[in-house]
């Protein structure tokens, strides 16, 4: 989570005051004055000395003075230094981890598991929980069945290794009997179970080429039906829970800011691209304010962590909230939830 900052240029007294100011502001949301800092910092210095240090912190871009107050509030740079250099991060205690574990459904298919994770992150942090949903092709195919609907139309039932079930209706070039469809399903289940959809499509092309002139009625059915059945779906998705929680945060109550963010939740594309960037990094990522490069998040913070199976990252989960969030509480919750989701997926047998 490190980013370049001014921490090396601050002396111990300035760092201590900045830590106290940000902790105080996170706690009550009010600009922090020199008198308050003199009481809360524990330093034996006069209010005048504190005012001088505050002036230096403001010049360094770490705090700012709102128009209506003589106190100071942290800037995005100030929060960044706070998280990177001044915050004591502790992992969740075992009782808290166990509570999270109990809240996540055991043995659930991936969509239910991820939906629960999004809602749980929102519930615990009182902010917005987000989870990117992996495409079906990220999981191995386990089983396929075909049901004839009418001439040339077939219902395809695909079961994936993580428990997801997907139904597709396809149109075929020929009408196939129930017996032919059963033989086709048996052939696909026997030869391709355990592979991801993109691997199956490549393997099918290779097998068809090797068969050459020996293509019989069964293999013709396989080619006709399977090519459509194993089509890779297009777009990813992101689950968002608790958007209305942000309406209770007074510094974010400006309706235009919230409208921009809620519209971004509806479009999802930009948010998905940002989460995709996070999936390429190890461990927890934190974007404060404009650091995300995503205009709708300019006044917010995003904390994310990747989840997956084995060494394969499948997606990212996280929390969106105000820059004035209790980072020492939110970051461990996000990190632990990602670990629990990964553990659940590994136990489900959804191996890559």
C-alpha positions as CSV (number, residue, x, y, z in Angstrom):
1,X,0.0,0.0,0.0
2,X,3.0,2.2,0.1
3,X,3.1,5.5,-1.9
4,X,5.6,8.3,-2.1
5,X,5.1,10.8,0.7
6,X,6.6,13.4,3.0
7,X,7.1,11.1,6.0
8,X,10.9,11.3,5.7
9,X,10.9,15.1,5.9
10,X,8.8,15.3,9.1
11,X,10.3,15.2,12.6
12,X,8.9,12.9,15.3
13,X,6.8,15.8,16.8
14,X,5.2,16.7,13.5
15,X,4.4,13.0,12.8
16,X,2.8,12.6,16.2
17,X,0.6,15.7,15.7
18,X,-0.4,14.5,12.2
19,X,-1.3,11.1,13.6
20,X,-3.4,12.7,16.4
21,X,-5.1,15.1,14.1
22,X,-6.2,12.4,11.6
23,X,-7.3,10.0,14.3
24,X,-9.3,12.8,15.9
25,X,-10.9,13.8,12.6
26,X,-11.7,10.1,11.7
27,X,-13.4,9.8,15.1
28,X,-15.7,12.8,15.0
29,X,-15.6,14.4,11.5
30,X,-14.9,17.9,12.8
31,X,-11.9,20.1,11.8
32,X,-9.3,19.8,14.5
33,X,-7.9,22.9,16.2
34,X,-4.7,23.5,18.0
35,X,-6.3,23.4,21.5
36,X,-7.8,20.0,20.8
37,X,-4.5,18.8,19.6
38,X,-2.7,20.1,22.6
39,X,-4.9,18.0,24.8
40,X,-5.1,14.8,22.7
41,X,-1.5,14.6,21.3
42,X,0.2,14.0,24.7
43,X,3.0,16.3,23.7
44,X,4.2,18.9,26.2
45,X,4.1,21.8,23.7
46,X,2.2,25.1,23.7
47,X,-0.8,25.8,21.4
48,X,1.4,28.4,19.6
49,X,4.0,25.7,18.8
50,X,1.2,23.4,17.6
51,X,-0.2,26.2,15.4
52,X,3.3,26.6,13.8
53,X,3.6,22.8,13.2
54,X,0.0,22.8,11.7
55,X,1.1,25.6,9.4
56,X,4.0,23.5,8.2
57,X,1.8,20.5,7.7
58,X,-0.6,22.6,5.6
59,X,2.3,24.0,3.5
60,X,3.4,20.4,2.9
61,X,-0.1,19.6,1.6
62,X,-0.9,17.1,4.4
63,X,-3.7,19.1,6.0
64,X,-6.1,21.9,4.9
65,X,-8.2,24.6,6.6
66,X,-11.9,24.6,5.6
67,X,-13.3,28.1,5.1
68,X,-15.7,28.0,8.1
69,X,-13.2,26.8,10.7
70,X,-9.8,27.6,12.3
71,X,-9.2,23.9,12.6
72,X,-7.6,21.6,10.0
73,X,-8.7,18.5,8.2
74,X,-6.5,15.8,6.5
75,X,-5.9,15.9,2.7
76,X,-5.7,12.8,0.5
77,X,-1.9,13.1,0.9
78,X,-2.2,13.3,4.6
79,X,-4.3,10.2,4.7
80,X,-1.8,8.4,2.5
81,X,1.0,9.2,4.9
82,X,-1.1,8.2,7.8
83,X,-1.9,4.7,6.3
84,X,1.6,4.1,5.0
85,X,3.8,5.4,7.9
86,X,1.8,6.3,11.0
87,X,-1.0,3.7,11.3
88,X,-0.5,0.6,13.4
89,X,-2.2,-2.2,11.5
90,X,-3.2,-5.3,13.4
91,X,-4.8,-8.4,12.0
92,X,-8.3,-9.3,13.1
93,X,-8.6,-11.4,16.3
94,X,-9.7,-15.0,16.1
95,X,-13.2,-14.2,17.4
96,X,-13.7,-11.6,14.6
97,X,-12.4,-14.1,12.0
98,X,-14.7,-16.8,13.3
99,X,-17.7,-14.4,13.1
100,X,-16.9,-13.6,9.4
101,X,-16.5,-17.3,8.7
102,X,-19.9,-18.1,10.2
103,X,-21.6,-15.3,8.2
104,X,-20.3,-16.8,4.8
105,X,-22.5,-19.7,3.5
106,X,-20.7,-23.0,3.6
107,X,-20.9,-25.2,0.5
108,X,-22.6,-22.5,-1.5
109,X,-22.0,-22.0,-5.3
110,X,-19.8,-19.1,-6.2
111,X,-22.5,-16.5,-7.0
112,X,-24.1,-17.0,-3.6
113,X,-20.8,-17.0,-1.8
114,X,-19.7,-13.7,-3.5
115,X,-23.1,-12.1,-3.0
116,X,-22.8,-12.9,0.7
117,X,-19.3,-11.4,0.8
118,X,-20.4,-8.2,-0.8
119,X,-23.3,-7.8,1.7
120,X,-21.1,-8.8,4.6
121,X,-18.4,-6.2,3.8
122,X,-21.1,-3.5,3.6
123,X,-22.8,-4.7,6.8
124,X,-19.5,-4.8,8.9
125,X,-18.0,-1.5,7.6
126,X,-21.3,0.4,7.1
127,X,-19.9,1.5,3.7
128,X,-20.2,-0.1,0.2
129,X,-19.1,-3.7,-0.4
130,X,-17.9,-4.6,-3.9
131,X,-17.0,-7.9,-5.4
132,X,-15.9,-8.6,-9.0
133,X,-17.5,-11.9,-10.3
134,X,-15.3,-14.2,-12.3
135,X,-16.5,-15.3,-15.7
136,X,-17.7,-18.9,-15.9
137,X,-14.8,-19.8,-18.0
138,X,-12.5,-19.2,-15.0
139,X,-13.8,-22.4,-13.5
140,X,-13.5,-26.0,-14.8
141,X,-16.5,-27.6,-16.4
142,X,-17.8,-30.6,-14.5
143,X,-20.8,-32.0,-16.3
144,X,-23.2,-31.2,-19.2
145,X,-26.7,-32.4,-20.1
146,X,-28.9,-31.7,-23.1
147,X,-32.7,-31.5,-23.2
148,X,-34.6,-31.3,-26.5
149,X,-37.0,-28.3,-26.5
150,X,-38.3,-28.6,-30.1
151,X,-36.8,-29.2,-33.6
152,X,-33.4,-27.5,-33.7
153,X,-33.6,-26.0,-30.2
154,X,-31.8,-27.6,-27.2
155,X,-31.5,-26.6,-23.5
156,X,-27.9,-27.0,-22.4
157,X,-27.3,-27.5,-18.7
158,X,-23.7,-26.8,-17.7
159,X,-22.4,-27.6,-14.2
160,X,-19.1,-26.0,-13.1
161,X,-16.6,-27.2,-10.5
162,X,-17.5,-24.4,-8.1
163,X,-21.2,-25.5,-8.1
164,X,-22.5,-22.9,-10.6
165,X,-25.2,-24.1,-12.9
166,X,-25.8,-22.3,-16.2
167,X,-28.6,-23.0,-18.6
168,X,-28.3,-22.0,-22.3
169,X,-30.7,-22.5,-25.2
170,X,-29.0,-23.2,-28.5
171,X,-30.2,-23.7,-32.0
172,X,-28.6,-26.5,-34.0
173,X,-28.2,-27.2,-37.7
174,X,-29.9,-30.6,-37.4
175,X,-32.6,-32.1,-35.3
176,X,-31.0,-34.7,-32.9
177,X,-32.7,-37.6,-31.1
178,X,-32.6,-37.9,-27.3
179,X,-30.3,-40.9,-27.8
180,X,-27.8,-38.9,-29.9
181,X,-27.8,-36.0,-27.4
182,X,-27.2,-38.5,-24.5
183,X,-24.2,-40.0,-26.4
184,X,-22.9,-36.5,-27.1
185,X,-23.2,-35.6,-23.4
186,X,-21.5,-38.8,-22.4
187,X,-18.6,-38.1,-24.9
188,X,-18.1,-34.6,-23.7
189,X,-18.3,-35.5,-20.0
190,X,-15.8,-38.4,-20.5
191,X,-13.3,-36.4,-22.5
192,X,-13.5,-32.8,-21.3
193,X,-14.6,-32.7,-17.7
194,X,-12.1,-30.8,-15.5
195,X,-11.1,-28.3,-18.3
196,X,-12.1,-24.7,-18.6
197,X,-14.3,-23.6,-21.5
198,X,-11.5,-21.9,-23.4
199,X,-9.4,-25.1,-23.1
200,X,-12.3,-27.3,-24.3
201,X,-12.9,-25.2,-27.4
202,X,-9.2,-25.5,-28.3
203,X,-9.1,-29.2,-27.6
204,X,-12.3,-29.8,-29.6
205,X,-10.7,-28.1,-32.7
206,X,-7.7,-30.3,-32.3
207,X,-9.7,-33.5,-31.9
208,X,-11.9,-32.7,-34.9
209,X,-8.8,-32.1,-37.0
210,X,-7.3,-35.4,-35.9
211,X,-10.5,-37.3,-36.7
212,X,-10.5,-35.9,-40.3
213,X,-12.5,-38.0,-42.7
214,X,-13.5,-40.4,-39.9
215,X,-16.2,-38.0,-38.6
216,X,-19.2,-40.0,-37.9
217,X,-22.8,-39.0,-36.9
218,X,-21.8,-38.7,-33.2
219,X,-18.8,-36.5,-33.8
220,X,-20.9,-34.3,-36.1
221,X,-23.4,-33.9,-33.2
222,X,-20.5,-33.1,-30.9
223,X,-19.2,-30.4,-33.2
224,X,-22.6,-28.9,-33.8
225,X,-23.8,-28.8,-30.2
226,X,-20.6,-28.3,-28.3
227,X,-19.3,-25.3,-30.2
228,X,-22.3,-23.3,-29.0
229,X,-22.6,-24.9,-25.6
230,X,-19.0,-24.0,-24.7
231,X,-19.2,-20.4,-26.0
232,X,-17.3,-18.1,-23.5
233,X,-19.7,-15.4,-22.2
234,X,-18.7,-11.8,-22.8
235,X,-18.7,-9.5,-19.8
236,X,-17.7,-9.8,-16.2
237,X,-19.8,-8.4,-13.5
238,X,-19.4,-6.7,-10.1
239,X,-21.7,-7.0,-7.1
240,X,-22.4,-3.8,-5.2
241,X,-24.0,-3.8,-1.7
242,X,-24.9,-0.9,0.7
243,X,-24.8,2.1,-1.7
244,X,-27.3,3.9,0.6
245,X,-24.8,3.7,3.5
246,X,-22.9,6.6,1.9
247,X,-26.0,8.9,2.3
248,X,-25.4,8.9,6.0
249,X,-21.9,10.2,5.8
250,X,-22.3,14.0,6.2
251,X,-19.2,15.1,4.3
252,X,-20.5,13.1,1.3
253,X,-24.0,14.3,1.5
254,X,-23.7,16.6,-1.5
255,X,-26.2,15.0,-3.9
256,X,-24.1,15.6,-7.0
257,X,-21.2,13.6,-5.7
258,X,-23.4,10.7,-4.7
259,X,-25.3,10.8,-8.0
260,X,-22.0,10.5,-9.9
261,X,-21.0,7.5,-7.8
262,X,-24.4,5.8,-8.0
263,X,-24.4,6.2,-11.8
264,X,-20.9,4.6,-11.9
265,X,-22.3,1.6,-9.9
266,X,-25.0,1.3,-12.5
267,X,-22.6,1.4,-15.5
268,X,-20.1,-0.9,-13.8
269,X,-17.6,-0.8,-16.7
270,X,-15.2,1.8,-15.1
271,X,-15.4,0.1,-11.7
272,X,-14.7,-3.3,-13.3
273,X,-11.6,-1.9,-15.0
274,X,-10.4,-0.4,-11.7
275,X,-10.9,-3.8,-9.9
276,X,-9.2,-5.5,-12.8
277,X,-6.1,-3.3,-12.1
278,X,-6.3,-4.3,-8.5
279,X,-6.3,-8.0,-9.4
280,X,-2.8,-7.7,-10.9
281,X,-1.3,-6.6,-7.5
282,X,-0.4,-8.8,-4.5
283,X,-2.3,-8.2,-1.3
284,X,-4.3,-5.2,-0.2
285,X,-4.6,-2.1,-2.5
286,X,-5.7,1.2,-1.2
287,X,-6.8,4.2,-3.4
288,X,-7.4,7.5,-1.6
289,X,-9.3,10.2,-3.4
290,X,-7.9,10.9,-6.9
291,X,-5.3,8.1,-6.7
292,X,-7.7,5.7,-8.4
293,X,-7.9,7.8,-11.6
294,X,-11.6,7.1,-11.6
295,X,-13.4,10.5,-11.4
296,X,-16.5,9.1,-9.5
297,X,-14.2,8.1,-6.7
298,X,-12.3,11.4,-6.3
299,X,-13.9,12.0,-2.9
300,X,-13.8,8.4,-1.7
301,X,-11.4,5.7,-0.7
302,X,-11.3,2.1,-2.1
303,X,-9.7,-0.8,-0.2
304,X,-9.4,-4.0,-2.2
305,X,-7.9,-7.5,-1.9
306,X,-7.8,-10.3,-4.5
307,X,-9.3,-13.8,-4.0
308,X,-8.8,-16.9,-6.0
309,X,-7.9,-20.6,-6.0
310,X,-4.4,-22.0,-5.9
311,X,-2.1,-19.3,-7.5
312,X,-4.9,-18.1,-9.8
313,X,-6.6,-14.8,-9.0
314,X,-10.3,-15.0,-9.9
315,X,-11.5,-11.6,-8.8
316,X,-11.3,-8.7,-6.3
317,X,-13.4,-7.7,-3.3
318,X,-13.3,-4.5,-1.4
319,X,-15.0,-1.5,0.3
320,X,-15.8,2.0,-1.0
321,X,-16.2,4.6,1.7
322,X,-15.3,8.2,2.6
323,X,-11.7,9.2,2.9
324,X,-12.5,9.6,6.5
325,X,-12.8,5.9,7.3
326,X,-11.2,3.9,10.1
327,X,-8.5,2.3,7.9
328,X,-7.1,0.2,10.7
329,X,-10.5,-1.5,11.0
330,X,-11.5,-1.7,7.3
331,X,-8.2,-2.9,5.8
332,X,-8.0,-6.1,8.0
333,X,-11.7,-6.9,7.4
334,X,-11.2,-6.7,3.6
335,X,-8.0,-8.8,3.7
336,X,-9.5,-11.5,6.0
337,X,-12.7,-11.7,3.9
338,X,-10.6,-12.3,0.7
339,X,-8.7,-15.0,2.5
340,X,-11.9,-16.7,3.7
341,X,-13.5,-16.5,0.2
342,X,-10.3,-18.1,-1.3
343,X,-10.4,-20.8,1.3
344,X,-14.0,-21.6,0.6
345,X,-13.4,-21.8,-3.2
346,X,-10.4,-24.1,-2.7
347,X,-12.5,-26.4,-0.5
348,X,-15.3,-26.5,-3.0
349,X,-13.0,-28.0,-5.5
350,X,-13.1,-25.1,-7.9
351,X,-9.5,-25.5,-8.8
352,X,-8.1,-23.9,-12.0
